[in-house]
Amino acid sequence: MPGGEDRVVASNRQARHHYEILETYEAGLVLRGTEVKSLRDGKANLKESFARIDGEEAWLLGCHISPYAQGNRENPDPLRKRKLLLHRAELNRLLGKTQERGLTLVPLRLYFKRGRAKVELGLARGKKLHDKRQAIKEREARREMDKAVRARQRV
């Protein structure tokens, strides 16, 4: 990949609407055989996935990676839990943070970086309904301002 840029396979667009993202982390993924080929085809969905720390390991749950079309009966289960690769210090920090009230680990996007599959995790706090309404109101106000600026520049 020229310039070392990341190639995004899947993103969780609803996560930023439902959660307030406090910090982000990059984690590697332990994948089996044809899962990598399926990811390269863009056949992944992060919609209802989340991450959990069990003991001393982090796991990605609910992530759907479709079976590879040219695969055989050895294709793994599309919804199996996948191990996340994080540094020990990051794991300990995340374990402490997720034990706090209301914080969770949400995958934001799945991408390839220098040929390796990575997932961007967000340490998040759930938004209340009034927070979501406030965010929508701010976004609409920003759109109105941008529209007014463009209209003035045309004249």
TIRO-506496 format. One record per residue: residue in one letter; x, y, z of N, C-alpha, C, CB in turn. Coordinates in Angstrom, 3 decimals. Atoms other than C-alpha are relative to their C-alpha. Glycine has a CB too. Layout:
TIRO-506496
NURO r   n.east  n.north     n.up  ca.east ca.north    ca.up   c.east  c.north     c.up  cb.east cb.north    cb.up
NURO A        X        Y        Z        X        Y        Z        X        Y        Z        X        Y        Z
...
***
This chain:
TIRO-506496
NURO r   n.east  n.north     n.up  ca.east ca.north    ca.up   c.east  c.north     c.up  cb.east cb.north    cb.up
NURO M    0.836   -1.182    0.000    0.000    0.000    0.000    0.876    1.238    0.000   -0.948    0.002    1.206
NURO P   -0.831   -1.184    0.071    1.537    3.298   -1.027   -0.247    0.936    1.175   -0.245    0.726   -1.298
NURO G    0.111   -0.961   -1.089    2.264    5.727    1.764   -0.354   -0.632    1.332   -1.017    1.026   -0.340
NURO G    0.308    0.681   -1.244    1.503    3.079    4.411   -1.389    0.308    0.541    1.014    0.357    1.020
NURO E    1.346   -0.348   -0.471   -2.145    4.089    4.526   -0.797   -1.241    0.353   -0.746    0.811   -1.059
NURO D    0.841    1.101   -0.450   -4.764    1.926    6.200   -1.139   -0.218   -0.985   -0.551    0.273    1.412
NURO R    1.134    0.338    0.855   -7.403    0.102    4.139   -1.121   -0.484    0.896    0.381   -1.081   -1.071
NURO V    1.106    0.315   -0.900  -10.664    0.113    6.065   -0.869   -1.079   -0.624   -0.838    1.263    0.312
NURO V    0.839    1.108    0.441  -12.645   -3.114    5.769   -1.441    0.226    0.455    0.539   -1.345    0.545
NURO A    1.342   -0.229   -0.554  -15.599   -2.297    8.047    0.097    1.066    1.079   -0.615   -1.321    0.577
NURO S    0.028   -0.997   -1.069  -16.593    0.539   10.323   -1.348   -0.073    0.710    0.255    1.434   -0.561
NURO N    1.192    0.026   -0.833  -19.109    0.814   13.128   -0.490    1.439    0.141    0.288   -0.653    1.404
NURO R    0.438   -1.394    0.034  -20.854    4.085   12.288   -0.951    0.331    1.134   -0.661    0.305   -1.320
NURO Q    0.960   -0.240   -1.079  -23.531    3.678   14.950    0.685    0.203    1.347   -0.976   -1.158    0.095
NURO A   -0.685   -0.083   -1.297  -20.923    3.494   17.730    0.142    1.442    0.468    1.379   -0.655   -0.085
NURO R   -0.186   -1.401   -0.400  -20.251    7.239   17.699   -1.330    0.681    0.315    0.726    0.772   -1.102
NURO H    1.321   -0.542   -0.314  -23.996    7.882   17.844   -0.483   -0.497    1.367   -1.012   -0.386   -1.096
NURO H    0.486    0.596   -1.241  -24.721    5.529   20.749    0.941    0.193    1.182   -0.234   -1.458   -0.206
NURO Y   -0.994   -0.090   -1.071  -21.507    6.070   22.723    0.813    1.281   -0.106    0.930   -1.210   -0.034
NURO E   -0.975   -1.089   -0.060  -19.216    8.887   23.813    1.361   -0.684    0.083   -0.259    0.987    1.242
NURO I   -1.297    0.678    0.064  -15.718    7.701   22.814    1.013    0.821    0.792    0.471   -0.193   -1.484
NURO L   -0.944   -0.695   -0.870  -13.180    8.614   25.512    1.442   -0.180   -0.468   -0.144   -0.496    1.432
NURO E   -1.351    0.310    0.469  -10.012    6.902   24.211   -0.097   -1.054   -1.097    0.909   -0.497    1.175
NURO T   -0.035    1.050    1.016   -9.046    4.730   21.246    1.290   -0.803    0.129   -0.124    0.604   -1.421
NURO Y   -1.133    0.910   -0.032   -6.707    1.754   21.069    0.023   -0.798   -1.291   -0.069   -0.938    1.231
NURO E   -0.151    0.855    1.170   -5.329   -0.299   18.188    0.390   -1.393    0.480    1.063    0.575   -0.998
NURO A   -0.287    1.377   -0.398   -5.360   -4.077   18.582    0.096   -0.880   -1.234   -1.084   -0.535    0.963
NURO G   -0.091    0.991    1.054   -4.295   -6.934   16.356   -1.083   -1.047    0.194    1.393   -0.652   -0.022
NURO L    1.025    1.048   -0.048   -6.664   -9.802   15.560    0.638   -1.355   -0.285   -1.139    0.290   -1.017
NURO V   -0.421    1.360    0.301   -5.999  -13.533   15.730   -1.089   -0.597   -0.888    0.228   -0.859    1.321
NURO L    0.968    0.502    0.975   -7.697  -14.929   12.608    0.403   -1.388   -0.469   -0.115    0.959   -1.202
NURO R   -0.256    1.332    0.545   -7.992  -18.380   11.064   -0.121    0.029   -1.518   -0.976   -1.037    0.601
NURO G    0.020    0.279    1.431   -7.258  -19.378    7.466   -0.725    0.963   -0.909   -0.569   -1.274   -0.192
NURO T    0.704   -0.734    1.036   -9.907  -18.032    5.149   -0.626    1.309    0.504   -1.066   -0.875   -0.593
NURO E    0.555   -1.255   -0.516  -11.034  -15.213    7.485    0.729    1.211   -0.578    0.077    0.026    1.529
NURO V   -0.779   -1.112    0.551   -8.220  -13.010    6.167   -0.442    0.282   -1.437    1.521   -0.316    0.049
NURO K    0.448   -0.181    1.386   -9.311  -13.603    2.554   -1.381    0.636   -0.041   -0.017   -1.346   -0.744
NURO S    1.333   -0.570   -0.070  -12.879  -12.812    3.485    0.073    1.481    0.379   -0.862   -0.775    1.010
NURO L   -0.178   -1.412   -0.383  -11.729   -9.575    5.172    0.522    0.821   -1.175    0.968    0.120    1.196
NURO R   -0.535   -0.723    1.162   -9.739   -8.597    2.084   -1.101    0.264   -1.025    1.152   -0.797   -0.653
NURO D    1.152   -0.217    0.877  -13.007   -8.969    0.139   -0.986    0.995    0.600   -0.707   -1.321   -0.280
NURO G    0.881   -0.970   -0.652  -14.640   -6.578    2.621   -1.252   -0.616    0.590   -0.392    1.057   -0.974
NURO K    1.179    0.716   -0.505  -17.024   -9.173    4.053    0.010   -0.068    1.530   -0.056   -1.425   -0.591
NURO A    0.019   -0.032   -1.465  -17.174   -8.064    7.693   -1.058    0.993    0.463    1.399    0.378    0.573
NURO N    1.020   -0.874   -0.564  -19.762   -6.425    9.924    0.266    0.163    1.495   -1.431   -0.567   -0.256
NURO L   -0.276   -0.306   -1.405  -19.089   -4.716   13.271   -1.232    0.514    0.735    1.111    1.023    0.097
NURO K    1.181   -0.699   -0.500  -22.653   -3.553   13.867   -0.327   -0.282    1.469   -1.175   -0.367   -0.836
NURO E    0.378    0.304   -1.377  -23.463   -5.376   17.117    1.137   -0.640    0.780   -1.206   -0.912    0.018
NURO S   -1.136    0.627   -0.661  -19.959   -6.329   18.189    0.493    0.833    1.174    1.128   -0.220   -0.991
NURO F   -0.585   -0.660   -1.161  -18.142   -5.489   21.399    1.234   -0.792    0.417   -1.031    0.112    1.179
NURO A   -1.195    0.674   -0.493  -14.911   -6.373   23.177   -0.138   -0.204    1.503    1.286    0.814   -0.337
NURO R    0.058    0.324   -1.434  -14.509   -7.971   26.583    1.374   -0.502    0.430   -1.113   -1.075    0.305
NURO I   -1.245    0.503   -0.550  -11.525   -8.673   28.795   -0.344   -1.095    1.001    0.835    1.143    0.667
NURO D    0.209    1.150   -0.878  -11.629  -12.142   30.364    1.365   -0.449    0.510   -0.744   -1.170   -0.746
NURO G   -1.289    0.390   -0.572   -8.793  -12.898   32.731    1.084    0.930   -0.491    0.344   -1.453   -0.354
NURO E   -1.108   -0.809    0.513   -5.654  -11.721   30.991   -0.020    0.083   -1.525    1.335   -0.576    0.468
NURO E    0.114   -0.058    1.454   -6.956  -11.775   27.418   -1.192    0.844   -0.397   -0.122   -1.407   -0.595
NURO A    1.104   -0.800    0.544   -9.143   -9.474   25.322   -0.613   -0.764   -1.171    0.492    1.428   -0.454
NURO W    0.720    0.725    1.034  -11.803  -10.911   23.011   -0.964    0.916   -0.733   -0.749   -1.181    0.601
NURO L    0.969   -0.708    0.830  -13.856   -9.499   20.148   -1.190   -0.936   -0.204    0.630    0.449   -1.380
NURO L    1.202    0.824    0.058  -17.429  -10.813   20.309   -1.036    0.654   -0.913   -0.582   -0.217    1.417
NURO G    1.090   -0.503    0.826  -20.304  -10.476   17.868    0.418    0.563   -1.343   -0.722    1.036    0.737
NURO C   -0.478   -0.484    1.308  -18.147   -9.489   14.881   -0.264   -1.094   -1.038    1.540    0.375    0.049
NURO H    0.353    0.969    1.033  -19.469  -11.195   11.749    0.961    0.120   -1.166   -1.451    0.202   -0.475
NURO I   -0.863    0.091    1.182  -16.861  -12.224    9.167   -0.560   -1.133   -0.836    1.530   -0.245    0.379
NURO S    0.669    0.994    0.856  -18.634  -14.018    6.315    0.965   -1.096   -0.430   -0.606    0.677   -1.239
NURO P   -0.859    1.081    0.498  -17.303  -17.411    5.217    0.512    0.334   -1.401   -0.767   -1.348   -0.014
NURO Y   -0.609   -0.262    1.299  -14.946  -17.180    2.246   -0.673   -0.862   -1.060    1.524   -0.272    0.039
NURO A    0.774    0.684    1.040  -16.769  -18.107   -0.966    0.744   -1.211   -0.580   -0.338    0.979   -1.120
NURO Q   -0.761    1.113    0.563  -13.947  -20.323   -2.315    0.567   -0.901    1.087    1.128    0.522   -0.876
NURO G   -0.480    0.831   -1.100  -13.321  -21.829    1.128   -0.637   -1.373   -0.037   -0.280    0.669    1.338
NURO N    0.553    1.351   -0.074  -14.070  -25.407    2.071   -0.701   -0.180    1.342    1.114   -1.071   -0.190
NURO R    0.717    0.248   -1.245  -15.681  -27.050    5.073    0.775    0.474    1.223   -0.306   -1.469    0.131
NURO E   -0.829   -0.490   -1.102  -12.844  -25.698    7.217   -0.249    1.470    0.314    1.460   -0.204   -0.325
NURO N    0.330   -1.394   -0.308  -14.364  -22.193    7.123   -0.442    0.096    1.459   -1.117    0.540   -0.954
NURO P    0.410   -0.137   -1.403  -14.639  -21.025   10.759   -1.388    0.627    0.127    1.019    0.842    0.767
NURO D    1.307   -0.583   -0.302  -17.916  -19.943   12.360    0.069    1.517   -0.180   -0.452   -0.365    1.448
NURO P   -0.059   -1.447    0.258  -18.721  -16.363   11.185   -0.082    0.857    1.265   -1.120    0.391   -0.929
NURO L    0.180   -0.800   -1.214  -19.635  -15.196   14.707    0.877   -0.454    1.164   -1.441   -0.041    0.422
NURO R   -0.826    0.497   -1.089  -16.893  -16.946   16.700    0.720    1.154    0.702    1.015   -1.025   -0.524
NURO K   -0.730   -1.060   -0.685  -15.055  -14.947   19.338    1.462   -0.049   -0.431   -0.130   -0.138    1.546
NURO R   -1.363   -0.120    0.504  -11.662  -13.694   18.215    0.876    0.710    1.017    0.020    0.749   -1.340
NURO K   -0.921   -0.553   -0.985   -8.675  -12.945   20.393    0.591    1.307   -0.527    1.123   -1.013    0.333
NURO L   -0.612   -1.278    0.335   -7.365   -9.369   20.412    1.409    0.048    0.574   -0.852    1.181    0.531
NURO L   -1.393   -0.092   -0.421   -3.648   -8.662   20.651    0.294    1.418    0.481    0.955   -0.397   -1.157
NURO L   -0.313   -1.284   -0.621   -2.809   -5.837   23.046    1.217   -0.162    0.898   -1.209    0.540    0.806
NURO H   -1.107    0.038   -0.945    0.206   -4.952   25.158   -0.548   -0.210    1.406    0.840    1.300   -0.076
NURO R    0.421    0.303   -1.363    0.020   -6.086   28.779   -0.435    1.267    0.741    1.134   -0.694    0.761
NURO A    0.353   -1.245   -0.690   -0.021   -2.480   30.056   -1.358    0.521   -0.481    1.093    1.069   -0.226
NURO E    1.290   -0.431    0.535   -2.919   -1.634   27.721   -1.132   -0.866    0.551    0.010   -0.054   -1.537
NURO L    1.014    0.914   -0.543   -4.826   -4.728   28.873   -0.332    0.345    1.447    0.483   -1.456   -0.093
NURO N    0.235   -0.332   -1.407   -4.362   -3.832   32.533   -0.750    1.314    0.143    1.322    0.072    0.757
NURO R    0.669   -1.301   -0.045   -5.412   -0.235   31.905   -1.471   -0.137   -0.405    0.719    1.009   -0.924
NURO L    1.373    0.189    0.465   -8.502   -1.306   29.942   -0.830   -0.802    0.998   -0.003   -0.698   -1.355
NURO L    0.709    0.789   -1.003   -9.428   -3.876   32.577   -0.465    0.894    1.146    0.898   -1.133    0.533
NURO G    0.367   -0.935   -1.064   -9.370   -1.160   35.239   -1.099    0.958   -0.436    1.216    0.788    0.447
NURO K    0.982   -0.963    0.504  -11.355    1.254   33.078   -1.368   -0.640   -0.215    0.490    0.616   -1.303
NURO T    1.289    0.634    0.279  -14.042   -1.251   32.053   -0.700   -0.448    1.282    0.192   -1.194   -0.929
NURO Q    0.628    0.339   -1.271  -14.614   -2.192   35.678   -0.640    1.217    0.648    1.018   -0.615    0.945
NURO E    0.683   -1.215   -0.445  -15.559    1.443   36.274   -1.450   -0.071   -0.472    0.711    1.293   -0.547
NURO R    1.413    0.029    0.362  -19.281    2.092   36.061   -0.245    0.626   -1.377   -0.826    0.727    1.059
NURO G    0.478   -0.552    1.262  -20.638    2.501   32.543    0.989    0.058   -1.149   -0.480    1.331    0.239
NURO L   -0.951   -0.033    1.115  -17.478    2.084   30.431    0.037   -1.359   -0.684    1.416    0.400    0.491
NURO T   -0.030    1.233    0.782  -17.316   -0.485   27.643    0.986    0.151   -1.150   -1.411   -0.353   -0.535
NURO L   -0.902   -0.001    1.145  -15.030   -1.449   24.753   -0.813   -0.266   -1.264    1.129   -1.063    0.172
NURO V    0.775    0.097    1.233  -16.579   -0.872   21.333    0.958    0.043   -1.188   -1.056    1.147   -0.092
NURO P   -0.827   -0.076    1.205  -14.875   -1.732   18.019   -0.533    1.091   -0.933    0.034   -1.370   -0.730
NURO L    0.403   -1.113    0.854  -14.931    1.349   15.789    0.220   -0.299   -1.478    0.760    1.251    0.386
NURO R   -0.253    0.357    1.399  -13.335    0.046   12.596    0.966   -1.173   -0.073    0.563    1.209   -0.783
NURO L   -0.839    1.159    0.287  -11.617   -3.001   11.145    0.776    0.355   -1.263   -0.856   -1.337   -0.179
NURO Y   -0.804   -0.448    1.144   -8.719   -2.338    8.773    1.290   -0.802   -0.105    0.321    1.499    0.120
NURO F   -1.304    0.608    0.203   -5.446   -3.586    7.336    1.059    1.079    0.108    0.078   -0.721   -1.369
NURO K   -1.126   -0.914   -0.149   -2.217   -1.880    8.343    1.266   -0.804   -0.262    0.024    0.671    1.429
NURO R   -1.197    0.718    0.434    0.942   -3.062    6.584   -0.258   -1.498   -0.114    1.152    0.259    0.967
NURO G    0.338    1.394    0.253   -0.830   -6.306    5.658   -0.559   -0.758    1.187    1.187   -0.697   -0.480
NURO R    0.511    0.658   -1.203   -2.006   -7.082    9.181   -1.390    0.535    0.338    0.965    0.212    1.193
NURO A    1.354   -0.404   -0.379   -5.648   -7.040   10.282    0.028    0.632    1.384   -0.971   -1.212   -0.028
NURO K    0.049   -0.736   -1.265   -6.257   -4.504   13.052   -1.435    0.417    0.271    0.938    1.242   -0.032
NURO V    1.299   -0.534   -0.384   -9.278   -3.313   14.972    0.260    1.197    0.908   -0.892   -1.089    0.714
NURO E   -0.099   -1.184   -0.842   -9.652    0.147   16.475   -1.098   -0.096    1.056   -0.124    1.324   -0.844
NURO L    0.937    0.111   -1.115  -11.266   -0.117   19.899   -0.184    1.360    0.645    0.493   -1.031    1.038
NURO G    0.281   -1.244   -0.702  -12.950    2.777   21.613   -0.459   -0.302    1.418   -1.065    0.826   -0.750
NURO L    0.475    0.081   -1.382  -13.271    3.049   25.382   -1.144    0.992    0.087    1.152    0.314    1.067
NURO A    1.188   -0.828    0.195  -16.809    4.368   25.518   -0.924   -0.006    1.205   -0.756   -0.466   -1.212
NURO R    1.062   -0.128   -0.999  -19.559    5.559   27.803   -1.293    0.192   -0.782    0.267    1.206    1.013
NURO G    1.279   -0.085    0.699  -23.162    5.119   26.691   -0.610    1.386    0.117   -0.967   -1.037    0.543
NURO K    0.662   -1.306   -0.003  -24.999    8.298   25.707   -1.443   -0.153    0.448    0.062    0.656   -1.397
NURO K    1.412   -0.055   -0.357  -28.336    9.185   27.206   -0.759    0.601   -1.183   -0.228    0.838    1.311
NURO L    0.812   -0.495    1.100  -31.218   10.172   24.930    0.192    1.497   -0.218   -1.462   -0.300    0.257
NURO H   -0.158   -1.451    0.164  -30.782   13.897   25.647    1.367    0.342   -0.582   -0.190    0.717    1.345
NURO D   -1.315   -0.223    0.600  -27.064   13.641   24.735   -0.063   -0.220   -1.508    1.055   -0.933    0.635
NURO K    0.138    0.279    1.425  -28.004   12.113   21.366   -0.734    1.141   -0.690   -0.742   -1.328   -0.226
NURO R    0.744   -1.122    0.579  -30.531   14.872   20.742    0.886    1.229   -0.116   -1.241    0.321    0.847
NURO Q   -0.906   -1.153    0.016  -27.926   17.507   21.632    0.996   -0.128   -1.155    0.752    0.125    1.353
NURO A   -0.960    0.212    1.088  -25.428   15.965   19.188   -0.660    0.246   -1.357    0.578   -1.430    0.061
NURO I    0.722   -0.220    1.258  -28.048   15.970   16.408   -0.232    1.484   -0.212   -1.347   -0.759   -0.005
NURO K    0.251   -1.441    0.095  -28.913   19.609   17.164    1.277    0.742   -0.400   -0.538    0.546    1.343
NURO E   -1.275   -0.640    0.345  -25.216   20.624   17.015    0.372   -0.288   -1.447    1.119   -0.481    0.939
NURO R   -0.340    0.362    1.373  -24.714   18.744   13.739   -0.851    0.790   -0.992   -0.189   -1.510   -0.221
NURO E    0.869   -0.770    0.892  -27.733   20.457   12.144    0.366    1.471   -0.010   -1.452   -0.163    0.407
NURO A   -0.425   -1.403   -0.064  -26.577   23.883   13.345    1.268    0.210   -0.820    0.234    0.433    1.465
NURO R   -1.240   -0.092    0.771  -23.128   23.227   11.848   -0.301   -0.045   -1.496    0.968   -1.140    0.386
NURO R    0.387    0.071    1.414  -24.752   22.245    8.533   -0.601    1.318   -0.476   -1.001   -1.140   -0.224
NURO E    0.617   -1.279    0.358  -26.850   25.428    8.507    1.050    1.088   -0.169   -1.018    0.418    1.060
NURO M   -1.062   -1.011    0.101  -23.753   27.573    9.142    0.820   -0.205   -1.263    0.916   -0.048    1.236
NURO D   -0.772    0.286    1.208  -21.820   25.821    6.377   -0.772    0.384   -1.252    0.377   -1.477   -0.054
NURO K    0.842   -0.333    1.143  -24.748   26.278    4.007   -0.043    1.518   -0.197   -1.427   -0.564    0.193
NURO A    0.034   -1.451    0.071  -24.926   30.008    4.822    1.320    0.558   -0.523   -0.314    0.587    1.368
NURO V   -1.309   -0.446    0.450  -21.176   30.427    4.292    0.152   -0.259   -1.502    1.120   -0.713    0.793
NURO R   -0.099    0.312    1.430  -21.359   28.687    0.898   -0.877    0.930   -0.832   -0.395   -1.458   -0.256
NURO A    0.904   -0.898    0.721  -24.323   30.836   -0.131    0.605    1.398   -0.123   -1.365    0.074    0.710
NURO R   -0.633   -1.326    0.041  -22.410   34.022    0.749    1.172    0.027   -0.955    0.462    0.415    1.388
NURO Q   -1.157    0.037    0.890  -19.358   32.889   -1.191   -0.403   -0.025   -1.465    0.856   -1.204    0.313
NURO R    0.478    0.055    1.378  -21.433   32.306   -4.335   -0.339    1.382   -0.523   -1.216   -0.906   -0.105
NURO V    0.451   -1.327    0.434  -22.629   35.923   -4.411    1.135    0.898   -0.329   -0.843    0.643    1.046
***
